[in-house]
Amino acid sequence: MNGCSYDIRLKQNSSLMALASDKDEELYKATREDKISYAATYGEFLYQAGSWDYPGRVVFKIEKPYGQLTHMYTFIVTNMDMEPYQVIQFYYGRGKMENFIKEGKSGIDFAAVSSHSKVVNANRMRLHMLAYNLFNWFRRLVLPANMRKQQVDTIRLKLIKIAARAVRSARYITFKLCSSCPYKQEFYRTMENIHQLTVQLE
């Protein structure tokens, strides 16, 4: 395609599934004795849709999710010279980056460029990027494990936008949460992790 590499997902259809049927049967046989564990297989074939001028290389992944009996299919048409599993990983990585951009737009307001000055908008974007990077460090280093995959808005709602009473003493500031706060254990664990990180940095 004009000297460019491409990696495009195809909508699942009966023709694609028929061309991948040998690998599908192979996966069924491989999981016959274990219907619980996750399993996956990869393959490729040449395929030409009705609107295409010539056949294209299609790589695919068939997976059996953990605890499920049905198979899931991913079909990618590409001209990239990589193994099928590498093409699939590349495609998933691109989608993951798109999710990061969406998170930044909704949680850190990346899209807010309200000034007529390009310089002002560029500097505002840099501040947003700094805030997003700081948040990612916060998420990775101090949040409890069950919250590390949650997005900015969710974490803000659970840990920051909550009612608490700050009690100051000579040496400490104590946060008193409502006894019915659903995320108080996550809040306490986050504060403990922040304290431990502070001690390590001293």
VENCOR-V936578 format. One record per residue. N is the residue number from 1. PHI is phi in whole degrees, -180 to 180 (* if undefined). PSI is psi in whole degrees, -180 to 180 (none if undefined). Layout:
n = {N;N}
phi = {PHI;PHI}
psi = {PSI;PSI}
This chain:
n = {1;2;3;4;5;6;7;8;9;10;11;12;13;14;15;16;17;18;19;20;21;22;23;24;25;26;27;28;29;30;31;32;33;34;35;36;37;38;39;40;41;42;43;44;45;46;47;48;49;50;51;52;53;54;55;56;57;58;59;60;61;62;63;64;65;66;67;68;69;70;71;72;73;74;75;76;77;78;79;80;81;82;83;84;85;86;87;88;89;90;91;92;93;94;95;96;97;98;99;100;101;102;103;104;105;106;107;108;109;110;111;112;113;114;115;116;117;118;119;120;121;122;123;124;125;126;127;128;129;130;131;132;133;134;135;136;137;138;139;140;141;142;143;144;145;146;147;148;149;150;151;152;153;154;155;156;157;158;159;160;161;162;163;164;165;166;167;168;169;170;171;172;173;174;175;176;177;178;179;180;181;182;183;184;185;186;187;188;189;190;191;192;193;194;195;196;197;198;199;200;201;202}
phi = {*;53;75;-101;-84;-139;-152;-121;-77;-104;-71;-62;-146;-65;-66;-65;-66;-66;-70;-101;-64;-67;-70;-64;-66;-61;-69;-60;-67;-68;-108;-62;-91;-138;-91;-101;-67;-74;-150;-152;-141;-127;-168;-157;-162;-91;-147;-132;-73;-61;-92;-87;-79;-155;-66;-124;-80;-115;-106;-145;-130;-116;-132;-110;-62;-59;75;-120;-99;-81;-102;-114;-123;-130;-119;-128;-95;-154;-118;-78;-91;-137;-65;-52;-67;-71;-64;-63;-62;-61;-64;-62;-63;-64;-63;-64;-64;-62;-66;-62;-65;-62;-64;-64;-70;-86;-96;-115;66;-55;-79;-79;-127;-90;-88;-80;-92;-66;-65;-63;-64;-66;-68;-64;-64;-63;-64;-65;-66;-62;-62;-67;-66;-63;-64;-65;-64;-60;-65;-79;-94;-125;-74;-64;-57;-76;-117;-72;-100;-84;-90;-54;-60;-67;-67;-61;-68;-83;-111;-111;-84;-130;-80;-151;-113;-93;-109;-96;-122;-63;-118;-133;-116;-107;-95;-104;-96;-61;-62;-97;-60;-71;-119;-67;-66;-65;-64;-61;-65;-63;-65;-62;-66;-63;-64;-63;-66;-63;-63;-65;-82;-75}
psi = {84;37;8;146;144;157;91;130;139;144;134;134;173;-34;-45;-42;-34;-39;-21;9;-31;-41;-32;-44;-38;-39;-39;-43;-39;-26;15;-37;-11;98;2;-49;158;143;152;154;156;158;-175;160;166;139;141;111;166;-31;-2;146;-24;162;151;158;124;124;153;159;130;126;147;107;159;129;10;156;-26;156;149;145;140;123;129;127;133;160;14;139;71;164;153;-44;-30;-38;-43;-44;-41;-44;-45;-38;-38;-43;-36;-41;-38;-37;-37;-41;-43;-40;-42;-38;-40;-34;-32;-2;47;-34;-2;96;79;-10;156;-12;128;-34;-45;-45;-39;-42;-36;-40;-39;-41;-39;-41;-40;-44;-41;-41;-41;-39;-39;-38;-43;-44;-41;-34;-31;-17;148;156;-35;-2;-1;-16;3;156;172;-51;-40;-46;-39;-41;-38;-34;-22;-46;58;152;130;157;124;118;119;134;-172;-35;-19;159;120;128;120;115;157;140;-23;8;120;-17;27;-34;-41;-37;-48;-43;-38;-44;-39;-42;-38;-42;-45;-40;-39;-42;-41;-32;-16;none}
